[in-house]
């Protein structure tokens, strides 16, 4: 077999998630999970650095949600996911993006959805409307239309990702693109496909969240902050909102060098996503 590929990925780690031996649980359940963090008086807390400002946030229970999961989510809140894509015809390249929402299960079930998510769980998932913009390496811009997304949700916004973990397959209509219903690199069936214009063979893209819950409602906390670029003291407590969605993931791409004859000619690489973050509120 002449098709071997390997791609590494840096795991996301949370510091000071628990104290002592609190992380242990007997078998037969899903504990510990991201709702098992250490709370002080049921006030989960987080520490984040956004645009040069450090935020110390305290969360209380929200709609029955334990404070610790809100704190975890706030550290992962991103208003945009940014990465590259490569679809070069000469190397038969494909690109998949993996989007994972680690805490979504604590906000969404088959009866309701709590902010920052918007839709309850049904057979076709809990779909989150998105916006997408693509650039090629010459900085030409493209924004896919509704018909450039597959599969289309049965109702609502067709530009959506619907599961706790979804593979976004980026395509441009070239002959080497994968068959409908599978992703080009990971061969995933849990896939949302996005078509860019055929002339875009490589470049970068950004996925944003097209819902009020993600854009403005977010997760609200009592916050103190300090500007890391100044010598001023930390602020007094004020109310602030972490907007976006709690998301992590990576991009994985492939290359096939067909000029090497019978030698191994397939390569793969993976890169963590980059993100935009936002904390709104005045101290």
C-alpha positions in Angstrom: 0.0 0.0 0.0 1.4 3.4 -1.0 -0.9 5.6 1.0 0.3 6.5 4.4 -0.3 9.8 6.2 0.2 11.2 9.7 -0.9 14.5 11.2 -0.4 15.6 14.8 -2.7 17.8 16.9 -2.0 19.8 20.1 -4.7 19.0 22.7 -6.4 21.8 24.6 -5.6 21.7 28.3 -7.3 23.5 31.2 -5.2 24.6 34.2 -6.6 24.3 37.8 -9.7 22.5 36.6 -9.9 20.5 39.9 -8.2 20.3 43.3 -6.8 17.2 45.0 -8.3 13.9 43.8 -11.8 15.3 42.8 -11.3 14.1 39.2 -11.8 10.4 40.0 -15.1 8.6 39.5 -16.3 5.0 39.4 -17.1 3.4 36.1 -20.6 3.3 34.7 -21.1 7.0 34.0 -19.5 9.8 32.0 -17.8 11.4 35.0 -15.5 13.3 35.2 -16.5 15.7 32.4 -16.3 19.4 31.7 -19.0 20.0 34.2 -16.9 18.5 37.0 -14.6 21.5 37.7 -13.9 22.9 41.1 -16.4 25.5 42.3 -16.0 27.9 45.2 -19.4 28.4 46.8 -20.9 27.3 43.5 -19.3 30.2 41.7 -17.2 28.8 38.9 -14.4 31.1 37.8 -12.1 31.5 34.8 -9.1 33.4 33.7 -8.7 34.6 30.1 -6.5 37.0 28.2 -8.3 38.8 25.3 -6.6 41.6 23.2 -4.1 42.3 25.9 -6.5 42.4 28.8 -6.7 39.7 31.5 -10.1 38.9 32.8 -11.0 37.1 36.1 -14.6 36.0 35.7 -17.0 34.5 38.3 -20.1 32.6 37.1 -23.2 31.6 39.0 -25.6 28.9 38.0 -27.5 29.8 34.8 -30.8 28.0 34.0 -29.8 25.0 36.1 -26.3 24.9 34.5 -23.5 24.3 37.0 -21.2 27.3 37.3 -18.1 25.3 36.4 -19.2 24.5 32.9 -19.8 28.2 32.2 -16.3 29.0 33.4 -14.9 26.3 31.1 -17.0 27.6 28.2 -15.8 31.1 28.7 -12.1 30.1 28.2 -13.1 28.5 24.9 -15.4 31.3 23.6 -14.5 32.4 20.1 -16.3 34.7 17.8 -14.5 33.4 14.7 -12.5 30.3 13.6 -9.7 31.0 11.2 -7.5 28.7 9.2 -6.1 27.9 5.8 -7.3 25.5 3.0 -5.4 23.8 0.2 -7.2 22.3 -2.8 -4.4 22.4 -5.4 -5.1 20.3 -8.5 -1.4 19.5 -9.1 -1.2 17.7 -5.8 -4.8 16.4 -5.6 -5.0 18.3 -2.3 -8.0 18.2 0.0 -8.7 20.1 3.3 -11.0 19.3 6.2 -11.7 21.5 9.2 -12.7 19.8 12.5 -15.0 21.9 14.7 -15.7 20.6 18.2 -18.0 22.2 20.8 -16.8 20.4 24.0 -19.4 21.8 26.4 -22.4 21.9 24.0 -24.0 18.8 25.7 -24.5 20.9 28.9 -26.6 23.6 27.1 -28.5 21.6 24.5 -30.9 18.6 24.8 -34.0 17.4 23.0 -36.3 19.9 24.7 -34.4 23.1 24.9 -31.2 25.1 24.1 -29.6 27.6 26.4 -27.4 30.5 25.2 -25.0 30.7 23.6 -26.5 27.9 21.6 -29.8 28.4 19.7 -31.5 25.1 18.7 -32.6 22.0 20.6 -31.4 18.6 19.6 -33.5 16.8 16.8 -32.7 13.9 14.6 -30.7 16.1 12.2 -28.7 17.6 15.1 -28.7 21.0 16.9 -27.9 23.3 14.0 -25.9 26.5 14.6 -26.2 29.0 11.8 -22.8 30.3 10.6 -21.3 32.8 8.3 -18.3 32.0 6.1 -15.8 34.1 4.1 -13.0 32.8 2.0 -9.9 34.4 0.5 -7.4 33.0 -1.9 -3.7 33.8 -1.7 -4.1 36.9 -3.9 -6.7 38.2 -1.3 -9.7 37.7 -3.6 -12.8 37.3 -1.5 -15.7 34.8 -1.8 -18.7 34.3 0.4 -20.5 30.9 -0.3 -24.2 31.1 -1.0 -26.8 28.8 0.5 -26.6 26.3 -2.3 -22.9 25.9 -1.7 -23.5 24.0 1.6 -24.3 20.3 1.8 -26.2 18.7 3.4 -28.9 21.3 3.8 -30.7 21.2 7.1 -34.5 20.4 6.6 -35.4 23.9 7.9 -33.8 27.1 9.0 -30.6 28.6 7.8 -28.9 26.3 5.3 -25.4 27.6 6.4 -25.1 25.6 9.6 -23.0 23.1 11.6 -25.2 20.7 13.5 -23.3 18.4 15.8 -21.0 18.6 18.9 -18.2 17.6 16.5 -18.5 18.3 12.8 -16.0 17.9 9.9 -16.2 20.8 7.5 -15.0 19.7 4.1 -13.8 22.6 1.8 -14.2 22.0 -2.0 -13.9 23.8 -5.2 -15.5 21.4 -7.7 -12.2 20.0 -9.1 -12.2 16.4 -10.4 -10.2 15.1 -7.4 -12.7 16.3 -4.8 -14.4 13.5 -2.7 -17.8 12.0 -3.4 -20.8 13.8 -1.9 -21.5 12.8 1.7 -17.8 12.2 2.8 -15.0 14.5 3.7 -11.9 14.7 1.6 -9.2 13.9 4.2 -10.8 12.2 7.2 -13.4 10.3 5.1 -16.0 11.4 7.7 -19.7 10.9 7.1 -20.5 13.5 9.8 -19.6 16.3 7.3 -20.8 19.7 6.2 -19.4 20.5 2.7 -18.7 24.1 1.6 -17.9 24.9 -2.0 -15.7 27.9 -3.0 -15.3 29.2 -6.5 -13.3 26.8 -8.8 -10.4 29.3 -9.2 -9.7 29.3 -5.4 -7.2 26.5 -5.0 -5.6 27.8 -1.7 -6.0 30.5 0.8 -7.6 31.1 4.2 -11.1 31.4 5.6 -13.1 32.5 8.7 -16.2 30.9 10.1 -18.4 33.1 12.3 -21.6 32.5 14.3 -24.8 34.0 12.8 -27.2 34.1 15.8 -28.1 36.7 18.5 -27.3 34.1 21.2 -23.7 33.8 20.1 -23.2 37.4 18.9 -24.6 39.3 21.9 -26.2 37.1 24.6 -23.1 34.9 25.2 -22.2 34.1 28.8 -22.3 36.9 31.4 -20.1 37.0 34.5 -18.9 39.3 37.2 -15.5 40.3 36.1 -12.4 42.1 37.2 -9.7 43.0 34.6 -6.3 44.4 34.2 -4.7 45.9 31.1 -1.4 44.0 30.6 0.0 46.8 28.6 -0.2 49.3 31.4 0.8 49.7 35.0 -2.7 50.4 36.3 -4.2 48.3 39.0 -6.9 45.7 38.4 -10.4 47.1 38.0 -13.2 46.8 40.5 -15.9 44.2 39.7 -18.2 44.9 36.7 -20.5 42.8 34.5 -19.1 41.6 31.2 -20.2 39.1 28.5 -18.1 36.5 26.7 -19.6 36.3 23.2 -19.2 33.7 20.5 -19.3 29.9 21.0 -17.0 27.5 22.9 -15.2 25.8 20.1 -11.8 24.1 19.4 -10.4 22.1 16.5 -7.9 21.9 13.7 -7.4 21.9 10.0 -5.9 18.8 8.2 -4.8 18.7 4.6 -3.2 16.3 2.1 -0.8 16.4 -0.8 -0.1 13.7 -3.4 3.2 14.1 -5.3 2.6 12.1 -8.4 6.1 12.6 -9.8 7.8 10.1 -7.5 6.7 6.9 -9.3 6.4 3.9 -7.1 7.7 5.7 -4.0 5.5 6.9 -1.2 4.1 10.2 -2.4 1.3 11.1 0.0 1.7 13.6 2.7 -0.6 15.1 5.4 -0.3 17.9 8.0 -2.5 19.4 10.6 -2.7 22.9 12.2 -4.7 24.2 15.1 -7.3 26.8 14.4 -6.7 30.4 15.2 -9.5 32.4 16.7 -11.0 35.8 17.4 -12.3 36.5 20.9 -14.5 39.2 22.4 -15.4 40.3 25.9 -18.0 43.2 26.0 -18.8 45.4 29.0 -17.4 48.5 30.6 -15.7 48.7 34.1 
